[in-house]
Amino acid sequence: MRRVAIVGAGMTPFAEHFALGIKDLLPMAFAECAHSVDKGLAKTDLQAAWFGAMGTADGFPAGILADTLGLPDLPVSRVENSCATGQDALRNALFGVASGVFDVALVMGADKLRDTTSADMLWEWEAMARDMAWDYPLGLVAPAGFALHVRRYLHESPATEEHLAMVAVKNHRHGVDNPKARLRFEITMEQALNAPTVVTPFRMYDCAPQSDGAAALVIAADDVADRFTDRPVWIRGVGLGLDSVMHQHKPDLTTFPATTRAAKQAFAMAGLGPVDVDVAEVHDFLTGIELMSYEDLGFAERLGGYKLLEAGETSMGGSLPVNPSGGLKAKGHPPGATGVAQCVELFQQLRGEAVNQVDGARIGLAHNIGGPTAVSAVTILEGSGSHGR
């Protein structure tokens, strides 16, 4: 396989874009992505596209992307894989370029959830993203399904609801200066712990806001990457892990096997380990997911993820900043766009251009988990040189 690099990256703000549709958001993200390509990008440079979209109710996603970007001759593949959709789109594009079939490809993710026309579509998507025979009729939509895991995890580990609140406080703090984040305000531990309960043990500030948005990447093979930039960000490893859809088939609720499988694949492909990661964007649709994922990704010992929070290791200035963008928690979560947007953040981090820049960041990791905890994606990126702020 050929080495493949990200040579451009961009995204829209994640927000309640009531006045904008998918047809507006896609060109916005693509324009910022094209502008980020150091040596310029022509639409004719693109040979194929992969488009991740989950809940958009705007029609035929692949055709909409080709139409709105003025790329009628471009083959577009639509990818849907619950909250792993965006990263899985990148994974498939990577294979298309690494195999030699294409030299340059576009990866986009987008979703439009926050308007009345798609409200019913959101719940149809929730049903399609989990077991429809047992889980969904019992009300095990995303917060309730993850709550089963996190309640059991809190029972078996020293972690408490205070540690969930610490994740929320940290990620809100990280998101304050991010112009693309939806919730740009800090919260206190008291606010997090006294907020209304959504589903035990999650309170309001434990939950990320469903949002609208789009994100884009341009990837290129190593032998043509220098046509676009002298500062590529290399895709070192990707992984996609699956697990049982039905909760009654999961023998241990204190771990997410889909994540451990995806991480194992990505690290093996990269020839790296968790200790090599300098900055991470970790799925925090609910705060307990981030806490448990510290362990599944290999950043912490079994049932010891809370120690990283207590020591400040996952905050800016710590040894492994997690979600310097604000994460899903502060930035927002349009499912199809989220994984692509995480890689936009890491692209900026590894080139020394991020809003919350991690000093000397060289290796970045992106992680998503979705469905009834049944699918996870992990992507490992490497910058082309060291840098400071």
C-alpha positions as CSV (number, residue, x, y, z in Angstrom):
1,M,0.0,0.0,0.0
2,R,1.1,3.6,-0.7
3,R,1.5,6.1,2.0
4,V,-1.4,8.6,2.1
5,A,-1.5,12.1,3.6
6,I,-4.2,14.6,4.4
7,V,-3.2,17.8,2.5
8,G,-6.3,19.9,3.3
9,A,-9.0,20.2,6.0
10,G,-11.9,22.4,6.8
11,M,-15.3,22.5,8.5
12,T,-18.3,24.6,9.2
13,P,-19.2,25.7,12.7
14,F,-21.3,23.0,14.5
15,A,-24.5,24.8,15.5
16,E,-28.3,24.9,15.0
17,H,-28.2,26.0,11.4
18,F,-31.9,26.6,11.0
19,A,-31.4,28.9,8.0
20,L,-29.0,26.4,6.2
21,G,-29.4,23.0,4.7
22,I,-27.0,20.3,3.7
23,K,-26.8,22.0,0.3
24,D,-25.4,25.1,2.0
25,L,-23.2,23.4,4.6
26,L,-21.3,21.1,2.1
27,P,-19.9,24.0,0.0
28,M,-18.9,25.9,3.1
29,A,-16.8,23.1,4.5
30,F,-15.3,22.3,1.1
31,A,-14.3,25.9,0.5
32,E,-12.5,26.1,3.8
33,C,-10.8,22.8,3.1
34,A,-9.7,23.9,-0.4
35,H,-8.4,27.2,1.1
36,S,-6.2,25.2,3.6
37,V,-4.3,23.5,0.8
38,D,-1.0,25.3,0.8
39,K,-0.3,25.1,-2.9
40,G,-3.9,25.3,-4.1
41,L,-6.5,22.8,-5.1
42,A,-8.5,22.6,-8.3
43,K,-11.7,20.6,-8.5
44,T,-10.2,18.7,-11.4
45,D,-7.5,17.4,-9.0
46,L,-10.1,15.3,-7.3
47,Q,-10.7,11.8,-8.6
48,A,-13.2,10.3,-6.2
49,A,-15.1,11.2,-3.0
50,W,-16.5,9.4,0.0
51,F,-19.3,11.0,1.9
52,G,-20.4,10.1,5.4
53,A,-24.0,11.0,6.3
54,M,-26.3,9.6,8.9
55,G,-29.5,11.5,9.7
56,T,-29.7,14.0,6.9
57,A,-33.3,14.3,5.5
58,D,-32.3,16.2,2.4
59,G,-32.6,13.4,-0.2
60,F,-29.9,11.4,-1.9
61,P,-26.6,12.3,-0.1
62,A,-24.1,11.2,-2.7
63,G,-25.9,13.0,-5.5
64,I,-26.3,16.1,-3.4
65,L,-22.6,16.3,-2.7
66,A,-21.7,16.0,-6.4
67,D,-24.4,18.6,-7.3
68,T,-23.7,21.2,-4.7
69,L,-19.9,21.1,-5.2
70,G,-20.2,21.2,-9.0
71,L,-18.5,17.8,-9.4
72,P,-20.9,15.8,-11.7
73,D,-18.0,13.7,-13.1
74,L,-16.8,12.6,-9.6
75,P,-17.7,9.1,-8.4
76,V,-19.1,9.6,-4.9
77,S,-19.7,6.7,-2.4
78,R,-22.0,7.3,0.6
79,V,-20.9,5.7,3.9
80,E,-23.2,5.1,6.9
81,N,-21.9,3.4,10.0
82,S,-23.6,5.1,13.0
83,C,-21.3,7.5,14.9
84,A,-18.3,5.9,13.2
85,T,-19.6,7.2,9.8
86,G,-17.1,10.0,9.3
87,Q,-14.0,8.1,10.2
88,D,-15.2,5.1,8.1
89,A,-15.6,7.4,5.1
90,L,-11.9,8.4,5.6
91,R,-10.9,4.7,6.0
92,N,-12.5,3.8,2.7
93,A,-11.0,6.7,0.9
94,L,-7.6,5.8,2.3
95,F,-7.9,2.3,0.9
96,G,-9.0,3.7,-2.5
97,V,-5.8,5.9,-2.6
98,A,-3.4,3.5,-0.9
99,S,-4.3,0.8,-3.4
100,G,-3.3,2.9,-6.4
101,V,-6.8,3.2,-7.9
102,F,-6.9,7.0,-7.2
103,D,-4.2,9.5,-6.4
104,V,-6.3,12.3,-4.8
105,A,-9.7,11.9,-3.0
106,L,-12.2,14.0,-1.1
107,V,-13.7,12.9,2.2
108,M,-16.7,14.7,3.6
109,G,-19.1,14.2,6.4
110,A,-22.3,16.1,7.1
111,D,-25.6,15.9,8.9
112,K,-28.5,18.2,9.4
113,L,-30.5,17.3,12.5
114,R,-31.7,20.5,14.2
115,D,-34.9,21.5,12.4
116,T,-38.5,20.5,12.4
117,T,-38.3,18.8,9.0
118,S,-35.8,16.2,10.3
119,A,-37.1,15.7,13.9
120,D,-38.9,12.5,12.9
121,M,-35.9,11.4,10.8
122,L,-33.7,11.6,13.9
123,W,-35.8,9.1,15.7
124,E,-36.0,6.8,12.6
125,W,-32.2,7.0,12.5
126,E,-32.0,6.1,16.3
127,A,-34.1,3.0,15.5
128,M,-31.9,2.0,12.6
129,A,-28.7,2.5,14.6
130,R,-29.6,-0.1,17.2
131,D,-31.4,-3.4,17.6
132,M,-35.0,-2.9,16.5
133,A,-36.4,-6.1,18.0
134,W,-35.3,-5.6,21.6
135,D,-33.3,-2.4,22.5
136,Y,-35.2,0.3,20.6
137,P,-38.8,-0.8,21.7
138,L,-37.5,-0.8,25.3
139,G,-36.3,2.8,25.0
140,L,-32.6,2.1,24.7
141,V,-31.8,5.0,22.5
142,A,-28.2,6.3,22.8
143,P,-28.2,7.9,26.3
144,A,-30.0,5.0,27.9
145,G,-27.9,2.3,26.2
146,F,-24.6,4.0,27.2
147,A,-26.1,4.5,30.7
148,L,-26.2,0.8,31.2
149,H,-22.5,0.6,30.6
150,V,-21.5,3.6,32.6
151,R,-23.7,2.7,35.6
152,R,-22.0,-0.7,35.7
153,Y,-18.6,0.8,35.2
154,L,-19.1,3.2,38.2
155,H,-20.3,0.3,40.3
156,E,-17.1,-1.8,39.6
157,S,-14.5,1.0,39.5
158,P,-13.4,3.7,41.9
159,A,-14.7,6.3,39.5
160,T,-17.8,8.4,40.6
161,E,-20.2,10.8,39.0
162,E,-17.8,13.5,40.0
163,H,-15.3,12.1,37.4
164,L,-18.0,12.4,34.8
165,A,-18.5,16.0,35.7
166,M,-14.7,16.6,35.5
167,V,-14.9,15.4,31.8
168,A,-17.7,17.9,31.1
169,V,-15.9,20.8,32.9
170,K,-12.7,20.0,31.0
171,N,-14.2,19.9,27.6
172,H,-16.4,23.0,28.0
173,R,-13.2,24.8,29.1
174,H,-11.4,23.5,26.0
175,G,-14.2,24.6,23.7
176,V,-14.4,28.3,24.8
177,D,-11.9,29.6,22.3
178,N,-12.9,27.3,19.4
179,P,-14.9,29.3,16.9
180,K,-16.4,26.1,15.4
181,A,-17.8,24.9,18.8
182,R,-21.5,25.2,19.6
183,L,-21.3,25.5,23.4
184,R,-18.6,28.1,24.0
185,F,-18.9,28.6,27.7
186,E,-17.3,27.2,30.9
187,I,-19.2,25.3,33.5
188,T,-18.4,24.5,37.1
189,M,-18.4,21.2,38.9
190,E,-21.4,22.4,40.9
191,Q,-23.4,23.2,37.7
192,A,-22.5,19.8,36.2
193,L,-23.4,17.8,39.3
194,N,-26.7,19.7,40.0
195,A,-28.0,19.7,36.5
196,P,-31.3,17.9,35.7
197,T,-31.0,14.1,35.1
198,V,-31.4,12.9,31.6
199,V,-30.9,9.2,32.4
200,T,-28.9,8.0,35.4
201,P,-26.0,8.6,35.8
202,F,-26.1,11.3,33.0
203,R,-27.1,14.8,33.8
204,M,-27.7,17.6,31.2
205,Y,-24.0,18.6,31.1
206,D,-22.9,15.0,30.5
207,C,-24.6,15.0,27.1
208,A,-23.4,16.5,23.8
209,P,-25.8,18.5,21.7
210,Q,-27.0,17.1,18.5
211,S,-26.0,19.6,15.9
212,D,-25.8,20.6,12.2
213,G,-22.5,20.8,10.4
214,A,-20.1,19.5,7.7
215,A,-16.4,18.8,7.5
216,A,-14.0,18.0,4.7
217,L,-10.6,16.5,4.0
218,V,-8.5,16.1,0.9
219,I,-6.1,13.1,0.9
220,A,-3.3,12.4,-1.6
221,A,-0.8,9.6,-2.2
222,D,2.8,10.2,-1.2
223,D,4.1,10.5,-4.7
224,V,1.7,13.5,-5.5
225,A,1.3,15.0,-2.0
226,D,4.0,17.6,-2.6
227,R,1.9,19.1,-5.4
228,F,-0.4,20.3,-2.7
229,T,1.7,21.0,0.4
230,D,5.2,20.6,2.0
231,R,3.5,19.9,5.4
232,P,1.4,16.8,4.9
233,V,-0.3,15.0,7.8
234,W,0.2,11.3,7.2
235,I,-2.5,8.7,7.9
236,R,-0.6,6.1,9.8
237,G,-3.3,3.7,10.9
238,V,-7.0,3.1,10.8
239,G,-9.2,0.5,12.5
240,L,-12.9,-0.4,12.6
241,G,-14.2,-2.6,15.4
242,L,-17.6,-4.2,15.9
243,D,-19.4,-5.8,18.8
244,S,-22.8,-7.4,19.5
245,V,-25.7,-5.2,18.7
246,M,-27.9,-6.5,21.6
247,H,-27.0,-5.6,25.1
248,Q,-28.0,-9.0,26.4
249,H,-25.2,-10.5,24.3
250,K,-22.5,-8.3,25.9
251,P,-20.7,-10.2,28.7
252,D,-19.0,-7.2,30.2
253,L,-20.5,-3.7,30.3
254,T,-17.4,-2.0,31.8
255,T,-15.6,-2.0,28.4
256,F,-16.4,-1.3,24.8
257,P,-14.9,-4.2,22.8
258,A,-15.5,-2.4,19.5
259,T,-13.1,0.3,20.6
260,T,-10.4,-2.1,21.8
261,R,-10.6,-3.9,18.4
262,A,-10.5,-0.7,16.4
263,A,-7.5,0.6,18.4
264,K,-5.6,-2.7,18.1
265,Q,-6.0,-2.6,14.3
266,A,-5.0,1.1,14.0
267,F,-2.0,0.8,16.3
268,A,-0.8,-2.3,14.5
269,M,-1.1,-0.6,11.1
270,A,0.7,2.4,12.4
271,G,3.4,0.5,14.2
272,L,2.8,2.6,17.2
273,G,1.3,2.3,20.7
274,P,-0.8,4.3,23.1
275,V,2.3,5.8,24.7
276,D,3.2,7.5,21.3
277,V,0.0,9.6,21.2
278,D,0.4,13.3,21.9
279,V,-3.1,14.5,21.4
280,A,-6.5,12.7,21.0
281,E,-10.0,13.5,20.0
282,V,-12.1,10.9,21.9
283,H,-15.8,10.3,21.5
284,D,-17.6,12.0,24.4
285,F,-21.2,12.1,23.2
286,L,-21.7,11.2,26.9
287,T,-19.0,12.0,29.4
288,G,-18.7,8.4,30.6
289,I,-17.8,7.3,27.1
290,E,-14.6,9.4,27.2
291,L,-13.7,8.1,30.7
292,M,-14.2,4.4,29.8
293,S,-12.4,4.9,26.4
294,Y,-9.2,6.0,28.2
295,E,-8.8,2.4,29.1
296,D,-10.1,0.8,25.9
297,L,-7.6,2.9,23.9
298,G,-4.8,1.9,26.1
299,F,-4.2,5.3,27.8
300,A,-5.0,4.0,31.3
301,E,-5.0,0.8,33.2
302,R,-8.2,-1.3,33.6
303,L,-10.7,0.7,35.8
304,G,-8.1,3.4,36.3
305,G,-9.1,6.0,33.8
306,Y,-10.3,8.4,36.6
307,K,-6.6,8.8,37.6
308,L,-5.9,10.7,34.4
309,L,-8.6,13.1,35.2
310,E,-7.6,13.6,38.8
311,A,-4.0,14.3,37.7
312,G,-5.0,16.7,34.9
313,E,-3.3,14.5,32.3
314,T,-6.1,14.8,29.7
315,S,-6.4,18.6,30.1
316,M,-4.4,21.2,28.1
317,G,-1.0,21.2,29.6
318,G,-1.2,17.6,30.6
319,S,0.7,14.7,29.2
320,L,-2.1,13.6,26.9
321,P,-4.6,16.4,26.1
322,V,-8.0,14.9,25.1
323,N,-10.5,16.9,23.2
324,P,-8.7,20.2,23.0
325,S,-11.4,21.2,20.4
326,G,-14.0,20.9,23.2
327,G,-15.0,17.4,21.9
328,L,-18.5,16.5,21.0
329,K,-19.5,17.8,24.4
330,A,-18.8,21.4,23.6
331,K,-18.3,21.4,19.8
332,G,-21.5,19.5,19.0
333,H,-22.3,16.2,17.2
334,P,-23.7,16.0,13.6
335,P,-23.0,12.2,13.4
336,G,-21.8,12.0,9.8
337,A,-19.5,15.0,10.2
338,T,-18.1,14.3,13.7
339,G,-15.3,11.8,12.8
340,V,-14.1,13.9,9.8
341,A,-14.2,17.0,12.0
342,Q,-12.0,15.3,14.6
343,C,-9.4,14.7,11.9
344,V,-9.7,18.4,10.8
345,E,-8.8,19.3,14.4
346,L,-5.8,16.9,14.4
347,F,-4.7,18.1,11.0
348,Q,-4.4,21.6,12.5
349,Q,-2.8,20.3,15.7
350,L,-0.1,18.3,13.9
351,R,0.7,21.4,11.7
352,G,0.9,23.7,14.7
353,E,-2.2,25.7,13.7
354,A,-4.8,24.7,16.2
355,V,-6.7,27.1,18.5
356,N,-5.8,25.1,21.6
357,Q,-2.4,24.1,20.3
358,V,-0.6,21.1,22.0
359,D,3.1,21.9,22.2
360,G,5.1,19.6,19.9
361,A,2.2,17.4,18.9
362,R,3.4,14.8,16.4
363,I,1.0,11.9,16.8
364,G,-2.8,12.3,17.0
365,L,-5.6,9.8,17.5
366,A,-9.3,10.2,16.7
367,H,-11.9,7.9,18.1
368,N,-15.7,7.3,17.7
369,I,-18.1,4.8,19.0
370,G,-21.7,4.5,18.0
371,G,-24.8,2.4,17.6
372,P,-25.6,0.4,20.7
373,T,-21.9,0.5,21.5
374,A,-21.5,-1.9,18.5
375,V,-19.1,0.0,16.2
376,S,-16.0,2.0,16.7
377,A,-13.4,3.7,14.5
378,V,-9.9,4.8,15.4
379,T,-7.6,6.8,13.1
380,I,-3.9,7.6,13.9
381,L,-2.3,10.6,12.2
382,E,1.3,11.9,12.1
383,G,2.6,15.3,11.4
384,S,5.6,15.9,9.1
385,G,7.6,17.9,11.6
386,S,7.9,19.1,15.2
387,H,6.7,22.5,16.2
388,G,5.7,24.7,19.2
389,R,2.9,27.1,19.7
